[in-house]
Amino acid sequence: MAGKLSEATIEEVQRANDIVEVVSSYLPLKRSGKDYKACCPFHQEKTPSFYVSPSKQIFKCFGCGKGGSVFQFVMARESITFPEAVRMLAERAGVRIEEEQTRGGDADGGIDRSRVFKATAWAARLFERLLADDTVGRPGREYLTRRGFTAETIERFHLGFVPDAWDTLVRAAARRSIDIALLEAAGLAIPRNQGPGHYDRFRNRAMFPIYDALNRPIAFGGRTLGDDPAKYLNSPDTMIFNKSFNLYGLTAARDAMTAARRAIVVEGYTDCLMAQQVGLANVVATLGTSLTAGHVRLLKRYVDEVVLIFDGDLAGQNAADRALAVFLAEELGVRIVTLPDNLDPCDFLAQGRKDEFLALVDASPDAMEYKWRLVRQQFAASDTVAGRRRAVEAMLETIAAQPAWSQGGDPLRRDLVLARMAQVLGVAEQSLRERLTALSRRAAGQARQYEQTDEPPADSPTDRGISADLRSRAERLILQVLMAWPERIAATAERWPPERMLAAAHQTLYGKLVELDRRLQDEGLPVLWGHLQDEAVARLASDLAGDVPDAGPDREKLTTMLEDALATLNRLDERDELAKVRSQISAGENEEERREALRRLQQLRQDRHGFLPPGMTAKQ
């Protein structure tokens, strides 16, 4: 399992990658005073609103709101995670990655992940050379040519071949003094059951290397060229590969998917390759598994909608419930296409039917409608009232059984799904809501789940909204002052510690400021960026940093801002406490409880104003 990136390594990577240089490698920057500007790469615009600050080492777009450090820029531009961005920038700058081992030690016997990556990359190059060999690679080239792949496609996707022998890779590794333990860790070599030594996992197969988001080979798929009953063989899960979190063809399809905001997902390597070959650039493939939650999280970085392609009605039927679960659980549109004539996408497209394929994609039903069609087919009398009612009931039972529905979730998302269900099923939305609620309770065995609450009566929505807005602005002001004037961090934390911040992002950023107090004073704001992995927190910090002057703090002005913000937060806390005590007085079940609450109210008023109202004494 991968270790955790050390903070020292993250900081070293940040120092080695000046944000102006990194951003300039993606788009042209123009000097604008002390900063640089350009048209934003994250949204369409004609007038530049994207700025890069070399002194603060941040970027900010005043059009779409994106901002952060060099890490957040690469994350957004490449649609990758924070650790992936660190590794990508480390490779760019030639910084060696140091990782802290997770608790419990390294389950892989202390094997260095970077060496496994290198061994996998070496194997990919070997397979590619074997395919190109005039004699050895002939069976592989004949198969790929027979499937209709051009030399350009074979070269672009680094396809390979391994001959019909038990130890082609093992012997080649020995000649290069490559540790066999690395090949075993990469899933390429298997220990013999009897006696010492290893043998190759892949034999007599056309090889399809699988790349991660950083364009590194991490695994392989192999298509047999003989009579092996395992037609396709995939690498097992390893320390650098998990089939549930990777997609074939991702690096080739990433830009097209982002531009279209749609991904077409097929099942096989050859399906993906043929689609790419005929110009369908937003196509990727799953790796011997159905669409998983990991795939969905990966795709959501790039797209708003996924179209699943299946070769035949039976395959589509088998995948319908899984697709419906994704549709209900995720902010991701899911459509389903079943190709005619039971053809797989590779053969369908190889017949020159690209336009027909695109027409099927554009006309494809979403997962809700597709599942409803299947359910209706199961009821021969579905055109009668009774038959239609049975079909509706079966559909609702399917939906109610989905965890995404039965366990609650985003109310707005549920309302939108309900509206779509009402449209598809032709049933009133309120009737669907009532029946689904009953079915969900029965399925979960929690009939009382939504019937009672211990929440006290709340203030009016208007009051709550005003208070929340005032509190948020005051918290942001405190953070802005402390970023501009880090010498005040310690004293302010004593008066208003980070845990008293209401917004989670504010609390996290404040905690980092306290943690880095002395270093911020000595080294300035750039030291902060390597410690902000959460995108929302990094964006908050970059927003606030944009207002921090380069020439040093105006201490008189900042003192006034800080004191006003702290006073606002104290005033809001006092008001909330008063409201709580008043509620306790009203809810008091006996005279003693009411007296105690009243005494607390009097004390709060005295603390706040320094006196008691006329007619009241502290002993009342």
N, C-alpha and C positions, 0 to 999 in steps of 0.2 A: 504494500500500500504506500502511496506517496506520502512523504513527510511534509511538514508545514514549512513554508518559506520563512526563513529567519528575517527578523526586522532589519538586522545589519545588512543582509543581502538586498532587501528591498530598497533601503536607503542608498546603497552603493549603485544599484541599477538606476535609481532616480538621478543621482549626481552625474552618472555617465551619459545621460540622455537629456541634453538641453531641449526644452520643449519647442523652441523656435526651429532647431535643426530637424527634429522629428516631424513637426507639422509641415515644414517646408518640403519634406520628402513626399508628402501626399498632395500638396497644393501650393501654388505660388503665393507668397506673402509680400505685402507692400508696407514699407515703413510708414508709420503714422505717429509722429511725435516720438514719445518714448516706447510706444508699443508697435505692433504689427497688425495689419488687417487684411481680410480677404472675404470673398463671398463664402457663406457657410457651406461646408460639405454635407451637412445633415438635413438641409431643407433647401427648396428652390428660392432664390432671391436674385435681384438685379443690382441692388445697392448693398455694398458690404456692411454686414453687422457683426461679423465674426472677428474677435480681437484676441491677440496673444500677447501676454505680458512677460518679457524676459526677466524682469526684476522679481516678480512674484512667482514665476514658473507656472502660470495658469493660462487657460483659454476660457473665453466666454462669448457666446452668441446672444446678442440682445434681441434677435428675431425669434428663435425657437426655444431659447432658455438653456440650452446645453452648456455645461461648463465643468471645469475640474482641472486636474493635473495632467501630466503627460500620460499617466496610466489610464485615466478616464477617456482621454482622446483616442488612444489606441483601442481601448475596449469598445468604444462607440463605432470607430471606423472599421474595425475588423469583426465586430460582433462577437467578442470573446470575453471570458471571465477575467477577474483581476489577476489570479495566478498565471493564467495564460499570457496576459499582457506583460507581466513581469518577465516571464521566460522569453517572450518574443523580443523585448527590449534588451534583455541580458545578452541574447545571441547577437543582436545588432551591435552592441557595444563591446562584446568579447568579455563579459563579466561571468565568472564561474558561479553557478547557482549552488548555494549552501542551504540544505534543508534540515529542519529539526525533526527527529524521528518522533512519531506519535507514541503516546503512552502504550506500554506493553511490548515495545521493541518492534523490530522489522520482521514482519511475518515471512519475508522472502529471504531470510538468512543473511541480511546485510548487503544484498546485491544493490549496486548503484543503478538507479533508474536511468541516468544519463547513458550508462554503458549498454543498457537494454535497448534504448532508442538507437544507439549507434549500431548495435548488432542487427537490429531489425532493418535499418537503412542499408547495411551491407548486404543482407539477404535479398532485399528488393532489387539492388543493383545486379546481384548474381543471377536472379531469375530473369531479369531483363536481358542480360548478356546471353543466357542460355537460349532464350527465344530467338535472338538474333543470329545465333550460330547456324551456319549453312546446313550442317548435318544434324546436330543434336536437336535443334529447335524446329525441325520440319513438321513434326506432328502438331505442335502448338500453333504454328503459323497456318497450317492447313485448316485446323478447326476454326480459328478466328476468321480466316478468309471465307470459309463456308458459311459462317454466321453473318457475313456481310460487313465486317469491320475493315476500314481502310487503314493503310499504313500510318496515316496522320493520327487517327484515333488510337492506334496501338502505341504510338510514340508519346502522344499527349498524356495518356493515362498510365504510362510505364507498365504496360502489361508484360507478363513473363511466362516462363514455362519451366517445369521441372521434369526430368525424364523418369522412366520406369525403373528406378533403382532405390534400394533401401537407405542409402547413405550418401547421396550426392552432396547434400548440404553439410552433413557432419564431416565428411572427408575434406571438403573445401575449407571449412572452419579450422580444422586441424592444421592444414597447410599454412593458414594465415595466423596461427597461434591465437585464435579466438576461443575464449573459455567456453566450453560446452554448457556450463551452468547458465550462461547468458542466453544461449539458444533455447535451453529448457525454460528459462524464465519468460522468454518471448513466445512460448508455445510452438516453437518450430522443431524441437527435438524431444523425443520421448525415451525415457530409460527402458532398457530391455528388461523383460520379466525374469529371464534366466540369464545369469552371467553378467559381466560388466559391459559397459558401453551404451550407446544411444542409437536410435534410428530416426529417419526423417518422418515428420508428420505428413508432409505433402509429397506424393509420388505420382508420376504420370498425370500431371494436371496442368491446365492453363491457369496461370496465377494472376489474381486481381489484387494489387496492393490497396490497403485501406489507409487513408490519411486523416489526421486529426485537424482541428481548426487552425493549427500553426503550420499546416502542410508538411507534417512529419509522418512517414510510414509507421504505423503502429500495429498492423495486423494484416492478414491475408484471407482471401477467399480462393478456393481452388476448384475448378470444374474438371471432373474426371474425363480422361480421353480413352478409358478402357471400359471394362465391365464391372467396375466397383459399384456395389449397390448404393453407396453414398455418392449420389450424383454431384452434389456440392458439399464441400467440406470447408468449414470456417475455423479460424484461429479460436482457441478457447479464451475466456476472460483471463487477463494477465494484469500485472501491476501497471501497465500503460494502456490497456485496452479493455473496454466493457461494451459488449454489443448493444446493450440497452441505452447507451449514451452517445453512440456514434452513428453516422450515416455515410453510406458510400457516395462519393462524388460531391461531397459538401464544398470543398474548396473550389471546384470547378463551377458549382451552381450558385455560390454565395452572392455574388454581385447581381446576378439576374433575379434571384429570389427577392433580394432587398428592393430592387427597382420595381418588380411586379407586385410585391407584397403577397405573393402566392407561391407555394411550393407544390410540385407534383411529385408524389411519393409512389414509387414502384417497388416490386418485391425483389427483383434480381439484379445482379451486376450487369448482365448483358442488356437487360431492359433499360437501365440507366445509360449505358454507353451508346446504345443505338439512338436513344432520345437526344443525347448530346450531339451525336454525329449528324442528325438531321436538323439541328438548329434549335431544339427545345432545351434551352440553357438552364431552366429553373427546375430540373429533374434530379432527384436523389433517390437512393434505395435504402431500405432497411436491411439489416444484416442477419438474415435467417430467423427473424422474429417479427411479431406483429408490432404495430405502433405502440411504444411504451411511454410512460410519463417522462422518462429521460429524453426521448426523442422530441416530445412536445415542448419541453423546456428549451431544448436546443433550437427547434424551429421557430419558437416565439421570439428569438433574438432577431429574426430576419423577416418574418411574414405575419400576416393577419389571417390567412386562410390556407388550408391544406386540402389537396385533392388526392384521394387514395385511388390507385388504379389496380383493378383485379382482373385476372384472366378467366372470366366465366362467372355465371351467377352463383354457383355453389361457394366459390371462394369469397365472393362479396357477402353472401349470407352469413358465412362463418365469422366474418370480421365486423358485421354490422353492430353487434352489441358493444364491442370494444370501441368502435368509432363513436357510437352514441355516448359512451362514458366520457370520452375525451370532449365531445361537444358540450356535455352538461357541466363538466368540471373546469374547463379552461376557457380563457378569453381567446379562443381560436376557432375560426370557422372550419368545419370539416365537411367535405363533399365526397361522394363515392361514385366511381365509374366502373362498370363491368363491361369489358370489351366483348364484342360479338364473336361468334364462331369459335369460342374457347381458345382464342389466340392469346399468347403472351404479348406484352408491349413490344418486345424486340422483333418478333415475326410480323406483327401488325404494322409497325413502322417500316420495316424492311420491304414490305409490299408497296411502299409509296403512298401510304394512307395517312400521311401527316395531317392534312386538312380535316379528314374525318375524325381523327384523334382529337384535334383541337375543338371541333364542334361538339364532341361528346363531353369534353371537359367543361366547355362553356355552358352546356345544357344540363350538367350533372345536378342531381338533387342533393340537398344537405343531408346530414346523417339522420336528422329527425324524420324528414320526408321519406328517405330510403327505407328506414326501419318500418315506417307506417305502411309502405307498399308491401313489404314482406309479411307483416302481420295480417293485412287484409287478404292476401293470397291464401293464408292458412284457414280462412273461414269461407267456405263455399257459398254461404248464404249472406255474405257481408253486405249485399245490396238491400236486404230486408232490414227493418228497424232492429229486430232481435239480433240478427247476425252482426250488424254494425255495432250494436251495443257491446257484444262479446268481444269484437275486435278492439274497440276503444278501451275496454277494461283490460284486455291483455297488454295493450300498449302502455297503459298507465302503470300496470304492475311491473312491467320491465323498467320503466323510468323510476318508479318509487324505490326499486331495489338497488339503484345505483347509489354508491356512497356519496357522490357529489350532491345528490338531491336529499337523501335521507338524513345527512349530517349537517344540513343547513348550508351556510356559505353566504356569498355576497347577495344581499336582497335584490339589488338592481339586476344582477345577472339572472337570478331566478325569475324576476318579473319579465325580463326580455325573452327567456326561454318559454315561459308560460304563454306569452303573446304569440310566439312562433307556433307552439303546440296548438293553440286555439285556431290559428290560421290553417294549419295542416289538417287537423282532425275535424274542423268544422263544428267545434263545440264551444260554448260560451266559456270565457276565461275564468269567471268566478266558479263555475261548476267544476272545471278542471282543478282549480286551486283547492276546493273543498275535498274533492275525491282523493287527490294526491296527498293532501295532509293526512287524511284518514289511513290511506295505504302506507304512508311512510311511518306513521306511528305503530301500525300493526307490524310492519316488517322489522322495525327496530325494537319493538316491545317496550316503547316509551310513550304510552298514551298521554302521560301528564307532562311531557317535555316542555310544551309551550303554554301550559295553562296557568302557570303561576310564576311570580318573580318576587325577589326580595328587595328590588330596587326601591328606594324612597321616592316620594313625589319630587319631580324636577321643577326647576324654574321654567319660565316660558321659553320657547325656542328662541325668541328674539333676544332675551336677556342672556341666554347661554351663548348665542352667537357673538354678541358684543363682547362678553367677557373673554371668550376664547380668542377673539381677534386682538383685544388689548394685551392679553397674556402673551400671545405669539409675538407681537411686535416688541414688547418689552424684553422677552427672552432673546430675540434676535439682536436688539440693541446692546445687551450685555455682551453677547458673543462678539459683536463687531468691535466694541470698545476694547475687549481683551485681546483680540487679534491685532489691533493697532497699537496696543499698549500692554504688552505681556507682563511688564513689571507689576501690574495690578491684579494678576491672576490669583496669587495666593491669598491676598487680603480679601478679594471678592468671594473666593470659594469658602472662606470662613463665615462670611455673612449670608451667602446664598449658595450652598453646595450643589454640585451637578445633579444629585438625585431629586432636587426640588424643581428641576425643569420638567414641564409637563410633556412637551413634544419629544418623542423618542430621538429624533435626529438632533435636536438641540442638546439633549442630555448626553448623547454619544460624543458630539463635537466638544462640548464643555469638558467632558472627562478626558479627552485627548489633550486639550489645552492645559489642564491641570497636570497631567502626566508628563507633558513636554515643557513645562513652565520654564526651567532654567535654559534649556536648549533654544527655545523660542527667543529668549532674551539675547542669547549669544549669537545664534545663527540665522534668525529671522524666519519668516513664514514658510519658505521652501522646505524646511525640515518637517513640516506637518504633513505634506502630501503623501508620503509613503506610508503613513499610518491610517489613511482613510480608504478602506477597501469598499465600503458600502457606497453605492452610486448616489443615493439621496443625500448622504452626509457630505460626500465630496462636492456635490453640486451646491449644497448650502454653504460650505466653506468658501468655494470659489465666488459665489454671489457676494458674500460678506467681504471677502478679500478685495473685491473690485473697488470698494469704497475706502480701503485703507490707503492713506497717503504715502507716497514714497519718501517724502521729505522729512518724515518723523511726525510723532503725534502732537496735536494741539491739546496740551494737557488740561487746560482750563475748560475747553469745550467738551473734551471727553469725560472729565469729572462730572460736569453738569448732566451729560447724557446718561452716565452710569447711575448717578444718584436718582435721577428721574425714573429710570427703568426699575431700579430696586424699590423705589417708593410705590410705583404702580403695582408691582407684584405683591408687595406687602398689603397694599390696600385691597387687592382682589382676594388674597387669602383671608383677610379679616372679614370681608363681606361673605365669602363662602362659609366661614366658620359661624358667623352670625345667623346665616340662613339655616345651617345645620342645627344650631341650638334652638332656634324658633320652631323648627320642625319637631324637635324633641319635646319642647313644651307642649305643642299641640297634641302630640302622640302619647304623652305621659299617661300611664294607666292608673296611677294613684297620686295622691297629694304630695308625697315625699319626692317622687320622681320629678314632678312639676316644679317643686321648690328648688331642687338641686339644679335643674336646667335654668331656672330663673336666676339663681345666684351666679351661674356661669355666664349668662347673658350680661348681668350687671358688671362682672369683672372685665369682660371683653370691652364693654363700653368705656369703663374707666381706663383700661389700658390704651384704648384708642384716642379718647378725648381728654383724659386727665381729670375727669370729674364725673359724678353721677347725676343723672337727671333729678330735678327738684322732687322732693317727696320720697326719694329712695335712700336707703342706708345700706352699707356693706353687710350688715347683719340680717337684713330682711330675708 
